[in-house]
């Protein structure tokens, strides 16, 4: 199984590293895609990326993870990252987002009618895009979403359950 993480500078460190290593513990091959070769998190932790967005063939991946922080504000500006995100929803493949990750879904136009947990500061954006804000971890079909780092264990537990169903 292969997982894809979309991230840019300013990612919430725990929200990238926690799923990155949790998925690896499950034996899943994880690729980090970005517009840069190295990205730095909100608290200064850096990580080398594996590929640029334009080099990603989304059909080669089984699931998608979008961490929060300020990263989604930058991810959503890249048309290739948006197309990758749309692909996962069109194919109904598992997607995990947390915090501001919903911003990428809003830009991809895949929020309408979905139950989505996110950081409180963007809940009105989710609602304006036609989504239903959930104050906790939400599982809606192929999408598992969460609000903030305190949700990490439940978020990943639900996402792993979803991956094991496929």
C-alpha positions as CSV (number, residue, x, y, z in Angstrom):
1,X,0.0,0.0,0.0
2,X,1.2,3.5,-0.8
3,X,0.2,6.8,0.9
4,X,0.7,10.3,-0.3
5,X,1.1,13.4,2.0
6,X,0.8,16.9,0.5
7,X,2.6,19.6,2.5
8,X,4.4,22.9,2.4
9,X,6.4,25.0,4.8
10,X,4.5,25.9,8.0
11,X,2.9,22.5,8.4
12,X,1.8,21.7,12.0
13,X,4.8,19.4,13.0
14,X,2.8,16.8,14.8
15,X,0.1,16.6,12.1
16,X,2.7,15.6,9.5
17,X,5.1,13.5,11.5
18,X,2.4,11.5,13.5
19,X,0.6,10.1,10.4
20,X,3.9,9.8,8.5
21,X,5.3,7.4,11.1
22,X,2.0,5.8,12.0
23,X,1.4,4.8,8.4
24,X,5.0,3.5,8.2
25,X,4.3,1.3,11.3
26,X,1.5,-0.3,9.3
27,X,4.0,-1.2,6.5
28,X,2.7,1.5,4.2
29,X,5.1,3.2,1.8
30,X,4.8,7.0,2.4
31,X,5.6,9.7,-0.1
32,X,5.7,13.4,0.8
33,X,5.0,15.7,-2.1
34,X,5.5,19.4,-2.1
35,X,6.6,22.3,-4.3
36,X,10.0,22.2,-2.5
37,X,12.7,19.7,-1.8
38,X,12.7,20.4,1.9
39,X,9.9,21.8,4.1
40,X,10.0,23.2,7.6
41,X,7.2,22.9,10.1
42,X,5.7,25.5,12.4
43,X,8.1,24.5,15.2
44,X,11.2,24.2,13.1
45,X,11.3,20.5,12.3
46,X,12.4,19.9,8.7
47,X,11.9,17.0,6.4
48,X,13.1,16.2,2.9
49,X,10.3,15.7,0.4
50,X,10.2,12.8,-2.1
51,X,8.6,14.4,-5.1
52,X,7.2,17.6,-6.6
53,X,3.4,17.7,-7.2
54,X,3.8,17.7,-11.0
55,X,5.8,14.4,-10.8
56,X,3.0,12.6,-8.9
57,X,0.7,10.1,-10.6
58,X,-2.2,9.9,-8.1
59,X,-3.3,6.5,-9.5
60,X,-0.1,5.1,-8.0
61,X,-1.3,5.8,-4.5
62,X,-3.9,4.2,-2.3
63,X,-4.6,7.1,0.2
64,X,-4.0,10.8,0.8
65,X,-3.1,12.7,3.9
66,X,-3.2,16.5,4.3
67,X,-1.7,17.9,7.5
68,X,-2.7,21.2,8.9
69,X,-0.9,24.4,10.1
70,X,-0.2,27.0,7.5
71,X,0.8,24.4,4.9
72,X,-2.7,24.0,3.4
73,X,-2.8,27.7,2.5
74,X,0.2,27.1,0.3
75,X,-0.8,23.6,-1.0
76,X,-4.1,24.9,-2.2
77,X,-2.3,27.4,-4.5
78,X,-0.7,24.7,-6.6
79,X,-3.0,23.5,-9.4
80,X,-1.3,20.0,-9.5
81,X,-2.0,19.5,-5.8
82,X,-5.6,20.4,-6.3
83,X,-5.9,18.0,-9.2
84,X,-4.3,15.2,-7.0
85,X,-6.9,15.9,-4.3
86,X,-9.8,15.8,-6.7
87,X,-8.6,12.5,-8.1
88,X,-8.7,10.9,-4.6
89,X,-12.3,12.0,-4.2
90,X,-13.4,11.0,-7.8
91,X,-12.0,7.5,-7.2
92,X,-13.4,7.4,-3.6
93,X,-9.9,6.6,-2.2
94,X,-9.2,7.1,1.5
95,X,-8.3,10.7,2.5
96,X,-7.3,12.0,5.9
97,X,-7.2,15.7,6.7
98,X,-6.7,17.6,9.9
99,X,-6.8,21.2,11.1
100,X,-6.5,23.6,8.1
101,X,-6.4,20.7,5.7
102,X,-10.0,21.4,4.8
103,X,-8.8,24.5,2.9
104,X,-7.3,22.2,0.2
105,X,-10.7,20.4,-0.1
106,X,-12.5,23.7,-0.4
107,X,-10.2,24.7,-3.2
108,X,-10.7,21.3,-4.9
109,X,-14.5,21.7,-4.7
110,X,-15.1,18.5,-2.8
111,X,-16.7,19.7,0.4
112,X,-20.4,20.1,-0.4
113,X,-22.6,17.8,1.6
114,X,-19.6,16.3,3.6
115,X,-19.3,16.1,7.4
116,X,-15.9,17.6,8.1
117,X,-14.0,18.4,11.3
118,X,-11.4,21.2,11.0
119,X,-9.8,24.0,13.0
120,X,-12.5,26.3,14.5
121,X,-11.0,29.2,12.6
122,X,-12.0,27.8,9.2
123,X,-15.4,26.2,10.2
124,X,-17.3,29.0,8.5
125,X,-15.3,28.4,5.3
126,X,-16.3,24.8,5.4
127,X,-19.9,25.7,5.9
128,X,-19.8,28.4,3.2
129,X,-18.5,25.7,0.8
130,X,-21.5,23.5,1.6
131,X,-19.9,21.2,4.2
132,X,-21.2,20.3,7.7
133,X,-18.8,21.3,10.5
134,X,-18.2,18.5,13.0
135,X,-16.7,19.4,16.4
136,X,-14.6,16.2,16.8
137,X,-13.2,13.5,14.6
138,X,-15.5,12.9,11.6
139,X,-15.7,9.8,9.3
140,X,-17.7,10.5,6.1
141,X,-17.3,7.8,3.5
142,X,-13.7,7.9,2.3
143,X,-12.9,11.0,4.4
144,X,-11.5,11.1,7.9
145,X,-11.1,14.5,9.4
146,X,-10.0,16.1,12.7
147,X,-9.6,19.4,14.4
148,X,-6.2,19.7,16.0
149,X,-3.3,17.7,17.5
150,X,-5.3,16.5,20.5
151,X,-7.4,14.5,18.0
152,X,-4.3,12.7,16.5
153,X,-4.8,9.2,18.1
154,X,-8.5,9.0,17.2
155,X,-8.0,10.5,13.8
156,X,-5.3,7.9,12.8
157,X,-7.2,5.0,14.5
158,X,-10.2,5.8,12.3
159,X,-8.1,6.3,9.2
160,X,-6.2,2.9,9.7
161,X,-9.6,1.2,10.2
162,X,-10.7,2.7,6.8
163,X,-7.5,1.5,5.2
164,X,-8.0,-2.0,6.5
165,X,-11.5,-2.2,4.9
166,X,-10.1,-1.6,1.4
